[in-house]
Amino acid sequence: MLVTLLALFTCSAALERFTFEEPHMGTLFRVLVYAQNKAVAEKAAQDAFARCAQLNAIMSDYHSTSELMRLCAKAGGPAVKVSEELFFVLKRACELSRESDGAFDVTVGPVVRLWREARKTQRMPAPAKLAAARELVGWKNVVLDENNRTVQLLKPGMLLDLGGIGKGYAADEMLRVIRKHGIRSALVAAGGDITVSDPPPGKEGWMVAIAAVEATKEGPRYLTLANAAVSTSGDAEQFVVIDGKRYSHIVDPRTGIGLVGRMSATVVARDGISADSLTKVVAILGPEKGFEILKRYPGSSGRYVRKDDDKVDVKMSRTFPPLRSSGN
């Protein structure tokens, strides 16, 4: 027994930390691993980024040649056979759409594109264009056939946007690839989406800072996570002020309008695809309704912060992990 413990200690002590970064999916992906040597770490990161690039070629709504955009080009037509990855993500998205009564909806693409333009021009979307775009939004118009792995978009002009779920799934897949290289302790960060495996050697978990709209004297707040994921959504970086109102890049699919005011929503879940998508639900529905939906997803918990002038209101679900004021 003593020999075994010594062997484990020696193995852990020999691990080194390596960090890699690459731009993918419109953001910077960061990979942290603890490996025996640089060659092992580099190969694992290289394969993980390659998997991310592969998924981007499937799920991107920025590239007309992606599998997602090829599917959208056939909206209004017959069912289309799709890859296992795209079907899996769309199935998870539609399940959450049903659970949230449409607060999460990947068919929101036409409206999202209008708000991307609004952030550039600092003008509200034209009412007629917004009304036309909203007519194309509705998750019930996505028909999935699991037996044949096909997807049918019932309305011509429908446009899917996987921006609220795709990066979390990519992080999950990247960790899966990294594990194949024998690396047990790894972290994948994709903007506000972070997914981790086993803790770093000698630690109880990964110290993950969460972004929030409230300022604290102690500085950033940290979560301690292992084999879990966390995602934060808010208006800290992507927003537009029009006629004195601050609109977030997060659009409510039910209204077609960007969320108004200063807020942030953080969700901890068992995997990245869950955390990424559920944080949009909490952001849109707010803590009361949003936290109720989290209860349907084992291992999920949430934190919601809203700031009005100098008043900050913080709400947390009962199982949300404790926050620390220091990363030490």
Steps between C-alpha positions, in 0.01 A plus 500: 500500500782738592678425170180575310452833676861596436465410134188714468670791672805473273279487190301806608810694596651434158210661315556843345247766409470608137276764341392534137275749320333517160214707354189297414126563475541876523684489832830391653518139615749426777621156603681429830636154563723322750715254308822303540679701233455770238473258208200321655335830590551650154360196322194494725436871449557473125244221469255685723518815289462291186178356645381854575570606141310196376198593713517861382476375142180324607332757725613847387237751389773733368618268222262425215671166438443362853266205539265718703471761226455234233209368709352849533525548124251213467248646746145448381600187312518130584689348792880506478741233622752656740813398689484338843647813658248742350207274581618459860530875557165576334331229704639644825398849388142398422470317833602817685269710283211281609605515866534880493189571289714657231726717717779304336450462124766437235262619225560857623763552227304754287449723805859462620628622165288814530647571843854445376433778252339713774817481708698626202265783405375575854146506363202284590403237243230631265157389633401340168825305476475392863141382451599301190794344684284402796266312266788263427575429867348193661668180618186300423578555132807278538405136437752240616488137390734305726458169315617648170711779654330766291399860565220689329454876527137566421513869401700641208751756624557342841848558637652305787747650745696264726691782672329421830592133512777422250805620692404298806467188288834571333668530842355163601632341184842658543528358851400159366782517245749611765407204723587264217860618540504381861466851644263503797534863613393750236300818451343636182386863494293638213424860587250484786470121480742291706508121532741308723595139572691373806661760731861613453750287696471558873191724467136444587389658173559762234469860620273667245428872512146601412413828334221700660358849482557571870835630618654375823781640711663157497510485119381205289302213649609140446335160484680173574396247235590146393338295224249775440432806288407861562363763266425868555276709277443872526545839339849580628665496158235473227226761520368810332350819647209637296295799616643465848418129532767233528419188295694177551609276211283233663168509317176370648364272224144562619516878449783548253653768725841501668492480879494843663710611797812381682495133591698178502397138534738219596418130480707209627416164343641155439611579145562793271202456270268522802670798665525694173131463412351518849669831578300657213180368656581653839603828337173525308254362755666642810580313822153394612398315183853428385606323819187283483611372160850430635344255746407279203868465410687303771822665611397846378486817709483871430590851610324812371613858552309812399625855539268801496683828556696438823281213619625145442269202546666157523306174502641147512338159477532286810772273360721764338865439605659739751690798361846605612645848478849376422637252248769386743 
